[in-house]
Amino acid sequence: MIVLIFFFVLLWDEAQSWGFKNGVLHNSIWLERAAGVYHREARAGKYQLTYAEAKAVCEYEGGQLATYQQLEAARKIGFHVCAAGWMAKGRVGYPIVKAGSSCGFGKTGIVDYGIRLNRSERWDVYCYNPHAKECGGIFTDAKHIFKSPGYPNEYENKLICYWHIRLKYGQRIHLQFLDFDVEEDTACMADFLEVYDSYDDVTGFVGRYCGDELPDDIISTGNLMTLKFLSDASVTAGGFQIKYVAVDPPSKSDKKNATSQGNTHFLSGKFGIM
């Protein structure tokens, strides 16, 4: 009887740490450890890494291939990437938070391709390094300021960083660029920051930015937004500092006034997920 009560207490404590806080899915148990899981793709693009190359990418950054359990822990606090990647022991899969027809076969969880016998197959990679430099993240607070790695110093070469913003259902995200200095070229093909009006970099493309001119403010269609930063192997720059705040949907008059002022980019559409 005493043993049963003990296990009940453990389960209750765990259940209490899960659930929705201010309308956002949250799990305090895994938050710190899950923050060390991140997605990487080859500089040449999506699905270009063999198992050996994927392992080398993680180790070069001081990390290791993420385990299935580490990836699942990250997924449970909102880590959603629509790209299959290598994990430890030659396993391949990707984490899905929001079910959709275009990714994840309409299901949530880890889309698991299993342990691959052919280690020469080419995928992305999921790394784990709880002590890595800040490069990307998952934000659920109503407001936050985030920066490029090393800011206000110059960022490093060969970076691929993702920032995912996920607010309460019914809110929008007002994105404001406080400082911006990214290597400039005509087509923004060297270093660039991309903004997506969605929870991944597959749909909802808003724009690609480089140079030292501050981009206009952006307001999302719903409660989800993704930013992707990539730097090449040569020139770097001062980086950026970006602020976001949660806002209520703008009225028609707000849209008209902001458009006439030319400083805010309103996106129209449906809200995202809770």
Salt bridges, closest charged atoms under 4 A:
GLU41 OE2 - LYS228 NZ 3.08
GLU53 OE1 - ARG122 NH1 3.19
GLU61 OE2 - ARG40 NE 3.02
GLU72 OE1 - ARG75 NE 2.82
GLU72 OE2 - LYS76 NZ 3.95
ASP112 OD2 - ARG91 NH2 2.65
GLU121 OE1 - ARG116 NE 2.85
ASP124 OD2 - HIS39 NE2 2.87
GLU156 OE2 - LYS133 NZ 2.41
GLU194 OE2 - ARG208 NH2 2.67
ASP200 OD2 - HIS80 NE2 3.64
ASP201 OD2 - LYS228 NZ 3.69
ASP217 OD2 - HIS174 NE2 2.93
